[in-house]
Amino acid sequence: MNYYSTNHSAPLATLQEAVVKGLAPDKGLYMPEKIAQLPQKFFDEIGSFGLTDIAKVVADSFFGEDIPKEKLDEIVSDTLNFEIPLVKVEEGIYVLELFHGPTFAFKDVGARFMARMLSYFVKEQQQDDVKVLVATSGDTGSAVANGFLGVDGIQVFVLYPSGKVSDIQEAQFTTLGQNIVALEIDGTFDDCQALVKSAFMDEELNLQMNLTSANSINVARFLPQSFYYFHAYAQLAKQNLADNVVISVPSGNLGNLTAGLFAKRIGLPVKHFIAANNRNDVFWEYLQSGKYSPRHSVQTIANAMDVGAPSNFDRILDLYNHSHENISKDISGYRYSDDEIKSAIKRIYKKSNYLLDPHGACAYLALKESRKANEAGVFLATAHPSKFKETVENCIGKPVEIPEGLRAFMKEKKQSYPLTNSFERFKKIIRNY
Ligand SMILES: *Cc1c(COP(=O)(O)O)cnc(C)c1O
């Protein structure tokens, strides 16, 4: 299947080209040319399928033309080596726990899938070595670094804003060594993202090497995130609760939400999506007014959503033919301050004995505010609460246990290159590696 650019002035790309390039040459984002509907039979039976079986069917609809079935099934099974449970929090409200992977955040799904797909191209499709650039506000870096760790032919550079990610997040991508290099940028997440974008636009660099992105602009990262929307639906269907499903997504770069919209487009019967923002409310504002005004991000306690210019916004526009009316039919927006998020964490813990991280809590609030009595509400918990230990402990007034898998990262030595927000120095480092 071919991929076109949202800017419509780049040649069509194969899957391999789209994954290796990341961004299209006209700076647009790649979109699949065809979106095939899944058969009704699949949805009639979905309640009896497990996560991996569901994901294999969905992966086949996106990537089946381009990757042999056995290989694709193997990539899917290797990616999903952890559970994604749906847990009831209160009447009509369920949480999809996306944080049981190796770095305790939902990005493990997309990052692990992309690493395996890229490794397939390098090993079996004569693809030359690739350098992966990833800007992170926290969880992307850890998921990508761990997903790609030790993969031959792939060198990973993680750019993160100094002092603006939590200690646990930082430990997960600065302690790995091998093919993972952490660049600690004196600036914001948007500065990191801008450096990465400049590298992709730099002719000289791109003549010398294959650079790709592992941010959710990459089709191999954002599309596989649709798997777990089907899985959430299946878990409701199993209990005959799958009428009027609404799903609330804590949103930053909008990769996760866009994957949900693709799930709906290929047939998943979701009635409505909810985009939950923190104070970085550019998308909320667009939904209200039809005006899109990207701006600098501000820092919040849900820092993985501190995005001022969401990179997947253009995908949503493209998917809906730029119709604000149709976008607003499928998605409604809510936004919350740090104080509102904090009191939600406290309240839910007290009332339901369920501990949320700030991102999940933001999505909970949006679902709670919008849900109608006949709706089955699902919100996505994108990170384990202990990844935001201090914030969460302050909310509930109790110590929070860090799982052993996370503690292990904290024991290793940090290695990072401090860098000013200068493209020339950044370029030199990528070239010399
Ligand atoms: C990345 C991230 C988000 C935002 O996801 P997008 O796909 O960028 O919208 C939300 N929560 C957590 C914990 C994240 O790491």
PDBQT file of the ligand as one rigid body, heavy atoms in Angstrom, charges set to zero:
ROOT
HETATM    1  C1  LIG A 501       2.852  10.839  25.060  1.00  0.00    +0.000 C 
HETATM    2  C2  LIG A 501       1.919  10.777  26.179  1.00  0.00    +0.000 A 
HETATM    3  C3  LIG A 501       0.625  11.300  26.084  1.00  0.00    +0.000 A 
HETATM    4  C4  LIG A 501       0.150  12.042  24.851  1.00  0.00    +0.000 C 
HETATM    5  O1  LIG A 501       0.012  11.203  23.749  1.00  0.00    +0.000 OA
HETATM    6  P1  LIG A 501      -0.050  11.818  22.253  1.00  0.00    +0.000 P 
HETATM    7  O2  LIG A 501      -0.103  10.651  21.367  1.00  0.00    +0.000 OA
HETATM    8  O3  LIG A 501       1.208  12.629  22.086  1.00  0.00    +0.000 OA
HETATM    9  O4  LIG A 501      -1.248  12.682  22.205  1.00  0.00    +0.000 OA
HETATM   10  C5  LIG A 501      -0.236  11.137  27.153  1.00  0.00    +0.000 A 
HETATM   11  N1  LIG A 501       0.164  10.531  28.296  1.00  0.00    +0.000 NA
HETATM   12  C6  LIG A 501       1.399  10.045  28.441  1.00  0.00    +0.000 A 
HETATM   13  C7  LIG A 501       1.794   9.412  29.712  1.00  0.00    +0.000 C 
HETATM   14  C8  LIG A 501       2.315  10.133  27.384  1.00  0.00    +0.000 A 
HETATM   15  O5  LIG A 501       3.537   9.640  27.541  1.00  0.00    +0.000 OA
ENDROOT
TORSDOF 0
